[in-house]
Amino acid sequence: MRKRDRRWARARFRAALRVGLALLVLLAGACDGPGAGRRIVLIGGVGSEGPGRHAYAEGVQRLASMLGESPQGRGAEIVVYERGWPADPAALRGASTLVLYFDGLDRHPLRDAAHREQLRELVRQGVGLVALHQASTVPADDASLDLRAWLGAERVGMFDRTTETATVSPADAAHPIIRGVDAFTYRDEFYPTLRFAARGVRPVLRSTLHAQYRDGAAVVEDRAEAVTVGWAYKRPDGGRSFGYSGAHFLAALEQPMLRRVLLNAILWTAGIEVPDDCAQSPAPATPAPPAATGTSRAVTASVRDVTTFHADRQRSGWHRHGTAPTRAQLEDPSFGLLWESPPLDAYEGQAPRLYASPLYLEQVRMSEGQHRGQTFKVVFAASNHGYVYAINAGKAGDVAPGRILWRTRLAPPCHLQPAPLDAVPTGVLSTPVIDTARGRIYVTSCDPKERWQAYALDIGSGKVIEGWPVRLDEARFNAVNANAGPSPVPPKRRFDFRVQRGALNLSPDGSRLYVTFGETETGWLVAVDTRRPRVASAFAAAAMPHRGSGGIWGAGGPAIDAAGDVFVVTGSGFDGYRDQSHDWTQSVLKLSDSADAGLRLRGTYTPFNHCGSAKMDIDLGSGGASLLGDLEPAQTATTRLMVVGGKQGNAYLLDRDHLPGKLDQRPACGGSAASDGSLLPPQRQPQFAGRGPLSVFGPYSEQDAAMDQARGRSVPAYHRDDSGAIHVYMTGNTRRAEGSADAVPPSLVKLRVVTAPGQPAHLAIARRQMELVFINPGSPVISSDGVRDPIVWVLDENARRSAPLAGPGAPAPVLYALEGHTLDLLWKSAPGQLHTSGKYNEPVFAHGAVVVGTDRIQAFGPGAPARVPPKVVADAMAGASQVPAVADSGLDGEALFKQRCAACHDHPQGNIPPRTLLESRSRAYIVDTLTHGVMRAQAAGLSANDIDAIAGYLDKR
């Protein structure tokens, strides 16, 4: 019975508080305590936001309890009005201090003239004031309410705010409010901009904040500002005031140091002595940390996640979960630039370039920094300057899309020699890969001291994980090389020009990170152990003693199937053919990998014409492999297929379970096209006068398909329709004529995988896009709603492969969206709308937008703000840099060649063409190459007559 009576009494007690009656909460101990004769009044307000935010009624109750339980509050009368300003004017009579914790702006109680007059009289009497959070916020259009005279500061309107995890530090160690207070870190909403009284204000708490909302709009650029968040004010009337812009969250009142600050401040404003060892307040109970689960708590995996290049580890290129813009949205006039990040970090005055395609995670919980504990939709980007970024992809509270959540600088970038790649620094070139289960992103970068290294970063903070980076040097590769050859040879190259451009990939269990290299002494596939960070195994594309070809440099990197088998495609350089065993230049390789055996070759395919194409730098591995989805046995005898493109413009369909090559030697030279081991179309191919691989981008050439004449450098993509049929999409360049660098339609072709029961599948051209011309396109990607409504997306560099990415003539790429069935153009970005990017990258889909990496992250979607026309960038070809008009040197062509060209072309390596090849070219071709093409940087300082003299000297035809 007694328990029931107590429950009934407590219910009446709470009800009385809710109707706003004054309640004597506690007469704290004996009448002769430190607070004897003091009356502390706490005024709350009606909550205005969700649970735990602006919870003023609960907040003043907690403050009252804290005061009552503190020894320094003993003897004080503590009164609470939890629902707002008391209706009875006599309720505040005799107060020593008022604690104000309620909404401001239009809801501010002091907008009422009677309340304002009441407070004015109390202030005149010297009553103290404490204002928390919005209690110091006044309407911008109400001059009658100026709190500076009473509080020492005010926030005018909703000018700015930020919700973040911040470190709050004492700013005035001598002030009584700061006694016993150390710096503390917690999450709260703060107001960076306050208007202070001219005199008498002493900042007591400072913090470095990053405004998220300012002057009516979300702030994208993250700028650190050192601001005052807590202040003390001795008023001219002798009274004392204190303000604190935080305490948005009820949980803030559980922060031990903030509780101490608030207790000290209330005592100080009430005229109660704050002891030298600070006021004491019982610490709130701290919950035990959750038990470790062995998986990352930073990422909640989603089907919308894009964790690697080209959609998945198979490199399908198919985003099938309906997360991209739809056709209806693309046709809406409001479709356009939704948001963009700030420009990413420059290096030595140069803007960054994103060769790496962006990645996306639907839910990432930040573990450190200002956003600690918050969950975001995140785009991940990595730049050629050696930076990695996590960028917000959807509005989260006041955090704007495009805001950088964390950034990590790995190291300064390399400057490759003898000439920088694309005239820009070389840091990160390849697309990273994310392990959602372990909460990591793996990335490689080149730095001048250690050269190429592999890093593992924590996904929630960007911090480098212990044990990383792992150095990726050829000495280590050779020590664990599964294709070493009979005898080692020293490097031939004077400079380390290794390029790690191929996208990274992970084994299905995440225990192996796969890294490829090109532009090296030979191509490499490297397996890095992610459990014990080290290079565990490696496979050289060409066994010693011969080196100098077989680079695995295409943007696709390795493709990996569900069983963990690894597929790579190798390339060549000029004069890259050698007749030797275990040389896999110009080949498709299938390898297994295990902790015990390392990388082991399980299958090969080499095109029939590999000897000639290897001599002419016509790489098979200029893009990479795409593993197609499995077909039903009733459809075909070849159910597990893969597709490969290449510089020659062909499409090769392969049975990946039964690759046709040997495991020790490529086919002999001189075979016919009909003998090619890929799955050939049954029809006669015009370029071969018989059967052979399908030519997609022509004209077919055994001589001119390198550098600016290449037909393709992309990875195919596929889509399966509602009938189960598979369609393959390829981007490339059809040339106006053999030997021409001019592109003509088609640049996008749709292929059909033709099947018949019991028969091997083959490819057939289903449709060509004959209206658009891409100049140097990246890989196509497909978005769809399951099997329905496919859309093809292509990011075109909009300049020749040889175009430098630095300087005033740097190209502006163009993004295209095309209907997947008809290849009709649905939308493209406006001229100049995209900033200069890297090469061979592709878009990703994030939160209903299509996202592109340029020198920043740019996102397009429906509902975009009205577009301000950008500065129009001239057509890439028309605006190509011209050789400056300079005086003639007076030298003949032979002398100029010896002075400017012979060092490289008389001793060629890799993709540098030998002099004999140059002598087979026309005079016009050489002039164009030196003026507009791949060699225009080397021709700097030559006059038009000098260039013509070199061309005339080389033209031996």
Summary of the structure (lengths in Angstrom):
residues: 957
radius of gyration: 34.7
end to end distance: 114.7
largest distance: 115.5
contacts: 3491
relative contact order: 0.08
helix: 16%
strand: 29%
